[in-house]
Amino acid sequence: MRFMMLMIPKLYQNAAADVRPDPELVGAMTRYNDTLRKAGVLLSLDGLHPPVTGARVSFSGGKPRVTDGPFTEAKELLGGYWMIQVKSKEEAVEWATRCPAQDGDVIEIRQVFEMSDFSPEAQKAAGL
């Protein structure tokens, strides 16, 4: 099963465009990522620049609307992700608990849909 672990760092709530993680945290996170890699569960990972540098595209009435960051209405802002392949949700949770996160950070764990999760009709609509 594939799971995405989404990092929601408290630091990003009011982060300036030039904010960067503390070097000690970068080192700790690199060691954590190496542990995931050595265990053979890591598929991919990336950190994201602060939300103030991003944009959101929302849709209403079939028309897109672009909003540049920061996103004042948002309470939880993504800071990065890990894509892992493990045997269960419990194993994904166990990996998340090992993360060297800071006080107030949150890691959301979400299972990734596989095509086999969909009905035969949906698979056929997808061209399978």
N, C-alpha and C positions, 0 to 999 in steps of 0.2 A: 504494500500500500504506500502511496505517496502522500506526504503531508507537507503543507507549507507552514512554517513557523514565522509569524509576522511580528517583528519587533516594533513596539510602540513606545518610544523613549519619552520620558517626561521632559527631557531637555528640549525636545522639539516644539513644545507648546508655545514658547515665545522666542524661538531661536532666530538669530540674525542670519543673513545669507552666508556669512563667513565663519559660522560656528563649526568647530571640529571637535571630535571626541578627544578626551585627555589621552596623552601617549600611553599611560599605564593601562587604561581601558583598552586601547587598540592592541597592546601586547597581550592582555588577558583574553580578548576576543579572538585574536589570532591563534593562541594556544587551544582555545575551545574549538575553533574551526578545524584545526589540525586533528584534534581528537575525533571529531565527526568523520573527517576524511579517512583517518587510519582505521576506524571501525567499519568503513565501507558503506556508511549510510548517507553520506552527503552527495547530492546530485548537483546542486548549484547554490550560490549565495551571492548577495550583493547588499551593499549599504547604499542608502539614498541621501542625496543632498537635502538640506532643510526645506520644509514646505514653502517658505517664503520665496524660493527660487522656482517653484513649480507653477502649474496651472491645472485647472479642472475644467472639463467640458461636460456640461449638463444638457439634458435634452427635455424639451417641453413642446408639445404640439408639432413634433417632427423636426424641430429646429434646434441646432446646437447653440449653446451660450457659453462663452469662455470667461472664466474668472481667474485672474492671476493671484498667486499666493501673496501674502499669507491668508489662510482660511480661518477667519475669526470665529465662524460658527462651528468649526470642528473641535471636538474635545479630544479625539484620539487621532494622531497623525503617524503614518508609517515612517520608520527610520531604516528599514531594511528587511530582508527575508532570508530564510534558509529553505531549500527544497530538499527533503530527506525521504528515503525509502526505508521503511521499517515494517515490522510484522503486525503492529497494532497501534491503536490510539494511545494505549497505556505506555508503549515504548516511546512514542513521540513525546508524550508528556514527560517521561523520565529524562529524555535528552534536553528538553526545554528547562527542566529544573536545574540542570548543571550549568546553564549559561551564566557568565559573570555579569549579570545585569546590575544596574544601579537602582537605588531606592526610587520607587515610583514608576519604574519601567514595567511594561506588560508584554508578555509574549502570547499572542493568540495562535492557536493551533487549529488548522483547517485541513480536512482530508480533501484531496484532489479527485475530481470526478474522472473515472476511467470510462471509456466507451461502453464497456461491459456493464456499467451501472445503469445504463439507459435501457428503455424498452426496445423490443425488436423494431417497432415502428420508428422510433427516434434514430436507431442505428441505420435503418433503411434510408431515412431522410438525410442522414449524414453521408450516404453513399457507400455504406459498408455492406 
